[in-house]
Amino acid sequence: EGQSLSSLIATFTLPAGARAYVNTVEQKSGTSALSYAQGYRSWVIKAADGALREYRVYAWAGAVSSASSTSSSSMTSLSTSSSTASSTSSATSGSGGSSASSVSSSATSIDPNSQIGNVLITEWGDAGTGVDYIELRNFSGSSVTIDSTLTIVFGASFGTSVTLTKYGTGDDPAAYTTFTSLSLAPGEVILVIESDVTIANIQTIKGYGVPTDTKFFVSTESTLIGSNDRLGQSQAKLKQASSEWSLTPDIASMTSVTYSSLKSGFDHLANSTSDGAWWNNGSTEFRKPGVWP
């Protein structure tokens, strides 16, 4: 209680052979100090077999009643791998500080070696004329095949699920091909747009400097980004079967409800989409969209 959050040292226990990282810097139990001034830090636990799992560790300063709360910080799994290894942790702020144990992880995850795990949400917004879009990118160095089971989940309590129906590169959505599966080239970006998109809408988006061979995916949603659907209002993620990944930051770390995009230099193997520090946010457009190869 009353201690600064700018330099907290975590004490934790990992399975044999596992290591802990924050922003690619290995953390040592009882030694490494981190600032939790923003409310949380994203930790990545690397198991002995190389599988990765991300946890978000929360900490705050203040009195904690044993009758009303069990901890002053928590460790929650955010699902970046198929590793089933668990970990326990505690964080202390020195004299008068509080400790916390990890929350048991039950999140469905995806193996970091899976090709589909390389497809991430990289931008969210509109082109200024009501043309809403969601940008997805293949961050890997090899082709990735996606199919019609891919779902974008967002909105309040993840209540909106959007799938992809057609794709094409031309201006006329009516001429697009029915989507069953598609191979995305290394670094390729696709733009997901609304079901009632028009030729004029496509041309508006292309007017912002989008490469002519960009693939447009028509979604099942006529109002792709409606009330409380932006990344500054609710989180978004990708889902395929029981696997979930590409979680966007908690809304507390987002500074705007208008446009969001990943910053240049983001490395999908070393960094996390759920880390708000890697996102641009504001009331102006981030074009040409997102982070291009």
Order of alpha helices (4+ residues) and beta strands (2+ residues): beta-beta-beta-beta-beta-beta-beta-beta-beta-beta-beta-beta-beta-beta-beta-beta-beta-alpha-beta-beta-beta-beta-beta
